[in-house]
């Protein structure tokens, strides 16, 4: 197997692009966390988040020569909720963003299963190529993951301090990487013959 996927125009695209995106997104999340713990001001940290979100979208476009659907959706969520947080000076909005984003993804993925649709395949683009049955299994797994994160976020931000929530947010990114890595054996067993070697499908772009 090769370490390449296929770009929209049919040319091979290196898997390293995924890792560049992950590094930028994790760096952006760390910048947000650092800004909060340095200033102890969620609004100022949100300014960093908004700038980092725009940067991550730009880097993603430069790496992949397009806006990948899932990072684009989550990046826009960060920009919209981040801007609202700053404009209305309401830090709860940036916290609710994680709930709304993950709940929406959970509803779309889990709701697609009875309809025999595969929106998850569209969201990931050419990241992996597996059988239709494997897509259903992955859709269920990731849908349940997103639903769990939405519920957990509601519990944490409504009951814990800002500092604890920020630590929780960073921890979620690490959890997402672990979750993505755990899916690789299943994906490898269900790869289509022409597919390249997959990387972890992280359900958290980090913004």
C-alpha angles and dihedrals in degrees: 000000000000129000093238141095128196125262122221091265093053098256119128115260121200118246087227086083089071091053092048089054092048092049093050093046094048089047089053091051091049089050089054091049093045091049090053096047092046096048101022084217118120093196093056090046089052090057087059090048093052092050091045091050092055090047092049091052090050093049090047090054093048092049098044100025088232141052107269109221101236098044089044092054095047092042091053090048089055093048094047098043092038092053091047090051091054096042096047095033088228113137092189089074094066089049094049089051091076091052095048094044096049094040091053092049090047093051093048095047099041092040090054094060098076088046093053090234127139111211089154089066089056093046092054096043110188096345091113138000115211139149122286091250090053090052089055092051092047091046090054093046096048093041090056090045092054091046091051092050091049091054094043092050092052091052094047102044094044096049107028138062124267090254092053091049092052090050089048090051092053090046090054091060091054090046090051092054091050091048091050092049091051090059094057097085090053092046092049090054091053103040118134114243094254096047124113126229109290128229124211114294099223112202091208123063088195100241 
